Amino acid sequence: MKITDDSPPVLSALDRPNSYIGRSVPRPNLQRLTQGRGQYVSDVTLPRMAHVVFVRSPHAHARVVAVAAAAAKKSPGVIAVVTGAELAKVMTPWVGVLTHLKGLKSAPQYPIAVDVACWQGEAVCAVVARTRAEAEDGCELVEVTYEALPAVTDPETALDAKTPVIHAALGDNLCFERKLDVGAVDKAFAESDAVVETTFMFGRHTGVTTEPRAIVADWNPSEQRMTVYQGTQAPHMMQNLFAKHLGLAEQQVRVLTKDVGGSFGIKVHTYADEMATVALSKLLKRPVKFVADRIESFVTDIHARDHRIKAKIGVTKDGAITAFEIDDLTGIGPYSVYPRTSGIEANQVVNFTGGPYTCPNYRAQARVVFQNKNVMCQYRAVGHPIAVAVTEGLVELAAAKIGMDPLEFRRRNLIADDAYPTQSAAGLKFEKLSHHEALAHLDSMMNYAGLRAEQKKLRAQGIYRGIGFASFIEVTNPSAAFYGVGGARITSQDGATVKLDAQGALIIHSGVTEQGQGAEAVLAQCVASSFGVSIDKVRVVTGDTDNTPYGGGTWASRAAGIGGEAAWQAGKALRGNVLAVAGAMLQAKPDDLDIRNGIVVDKTSGTERLPLEELARVAYFRPDTLPPGFQAELMATRHYVPRAWPFAFTNGIQASYLEVDTDTGFVKLLRHWCVEDCGTIINPQLVDEQIRGGVVQGIGAALFEHCLYDERGQMLNGNMADYLVPMAVEMPDIDCGHVVSPTADSELGAKGAGEAGTAGAPACVMNAINDALRPLGAQPLTDMPFTPGKILRALGKV
Amino acid sequence: MSELPLNLALDISLTVNGERVTERVEARKTLVDFLREDLALTGSHVGCEHGVCGACTVRLNGEIVRGCLMLAVQCDGAMVETIEGLSDSGELADLQLAFEQRNALQCGYCTPGMLTAAQDLLKRAIDNKSVPSRDDIREHPSGNYCRCTGYHAIVDAVEAVAQEREKARAGAKP
């Protein structure tokens, strides 16, 4: 294993001449975005396109008694006013369950509420008009009669006998429950020298993509085809769902995804208003566009992380963790979100808690309950930020309790770097992790001893700085174990097709998608390297179900590790095909040839034999000159899915250095570090930028972001002025370091890096705040986000 | 008071990216909607529609403004510059290159607004013959939300261009 900071990894199989693997190559076509020439779905206009705006329930729970649409229908520009019952004739409802999450249940959800609206913001009527402004005018004229129903908002009482059941047919408000009991937990706690017990709270928050969700659906009855322009992470998944619920064949649906203004997991789900837009296009036989406005985004984009976790850790006086125990309660809104379900987050909390450590005793309970708030589902780093905050919060509280340095405490408990393959108490299988190497790297990178000395000195001057850490694991490169085994048509494999054009350049089509992570750069790097051309000769096409290989898209940190490997293999396969042509043209053995920098060369001497442009000219325009019976195949497709391991786990450790103003409760972030191990690093710059962006989203959770609801289920801060997200002025510089432990499951050896930052940042900011305030005797803060008010209360100042 | 119709329209004339434009627009239409819908200048983006996120930042008579907080009819007679014009003129070329080389954008949705805001800071810095500090750079676009990058690379890019431009200014013969 080798520690590297932005230097290419040493890799035999990948060590091709002119390899781009491990190089910070700029992303192709970025100028499109810097010059304002991107093509986001918000920008799409089509002939005869109409705009839909939804009338949304102001109640968290209400019976829709009547919808009076006559006045709206007469409003200038209005084309149609459509109710839930009318649209239910066009599109069937869906139920968000997966069979491998045993017992998980949900109720049928419709594109527009039919009888009962179950959260504030659920659509109850659609107004379609020539312009968006006219559709909004029409909405003002729709009169909906509601009969308010009692709102179930508090997860703590959602399962009480006297609490109303949201979906009577389900019998209760329990969506999903999981229990785990490994080792001898009670015995371990009884034998511990110290036990720390506390409750962690996580503020419900959301993705706040800068471009809201957007979709244009275009049903063409003459072709019997639905073309959907959608800002989505998973075009093939959406193709399946649109087809299924409209009663069409998948062949009749094409999903096109060009530029997407941020996703982070927000744009990988089925949204009722987007399904309604597609159904409206079918009904009205013309293109219909929906772009959520910001207030709609806050009350309909999936929320996440609303968990209350009672947690307990046992330790011996020499710093060995003896047991972990958690009790997780989470409220996920009125429906389990389709098709990924709203059970995965709690499931991952159970799976990942205690994950970096050797401790064999672990007990967990998770209950997922329905409530009348907006739905919750998978958002960047699904479950990780919660499991990591609980684990690492307990770890640092326990270390403090026995008076041990938090890094030393971790050294005594992290799984040893030579222990692999191994598995966690929860049963997660680890191929190769590097917790100790990462910790050692972080220790020196941040000058830990120096910072502790500075902290001590400043404390004497009444300045309270804190240092906090978070070790973590991240699940990446999921196999079918994630969704496929549960019956969802969400593919875990991905494909790449590489074609040599008539001038010797390459075009690659891939099933993964680009929302800014740099997937297209990674694909270009992989195929340019394995085939043997300079990267400017590679054109990448993604986001078109008519033209790309069937694939899963971009989520769960899979695009580089899975899509990249498919591209690598496709490039290799095409190199073989091209060398067969070269062999025929040069009367040489293909095995003696190679392609380097766009030229066929002798493999051993490197002597240039034939430019690809000439090879392509002959193969396409003078095939008559090739030997009889020889057919050039200048397009190759390869697919890849991880098989040896259900998931490629990565690991790392983060640190936060911050200062708390004990008079105002404000936290000033001074510096942040992350050392992670995502295996082979294809593009160091893109990995670092994924880490940095992820860290800042995690910091948002720790300090700012919170969807505030009142007891009636009304969201109180559904706008960007009141819902705070991190801004440049508040964020620290973020230093990244790497350890490289490639996965042997693929030739490339790359694991994912998209969620590591978000997984660990909330925990280490929490730990740093508590470290800063510990000498003041403050009660440890465990209720995110850590607002100035909460900090002042912990200090006893308010 | 008699009620005005919702779709009351007025004629406006203005200069957009150096071109004369005369259009009839609804009085209620924002500048950014006018740019995007009437002029098909889709480089200015709509993020929040209440002046917080900065995705619609454009230049109006030389000053940066929120396209969602201006009505198009307020711009009668004005000179408007958008990312398309600032790109075509080459004014932002070095800044755009710095963003591309440092991956100071991911999804790119905030980028036109971010570049326009950063250019405003850089112009002021050159006028003052100074190089903004990292703290200044973090402070200035604090009304421009980026949800992808974590801002570090944006600060790096703007800082590098500030230094290059100041070097070029100081080195240029008077």
Interface residues (C-beta under 8 A of the other chain):
Chain A: P26 R27 L30 Q31 R32 L33 T34 Q35 G36 R37 G38 Y40 S42 D43 P76 A133 E134 D137 G207 V208 T209 T210 E211 P212 D259 V260 G261 G262 S263 F264 D293 R294 Q515 G516 Q517 G518 Q685 L686 E689 R692 G693 G694 V695 V696 Q697 N719 M720 A721 V725 P726 M727 A728 V729 E730 M731 D733 I734 G757
Chain B: L6 N7 E26 R28 K29 R36 L41 T42 G43 S44 H45 V46 G47 C48 E49 H50 V52 C53 A55 T82 I83 E84 S87 L92 Q96 F99 E100 Q101 R102 N103 L105 Q106 C107 G108 Y109 C110 T111 P112 L115 R134 I137 R138 E139 P141 S142 G143 N144 Y145 C146 R147 C148 T149 G150 Y151 H152 A153 I154 V155
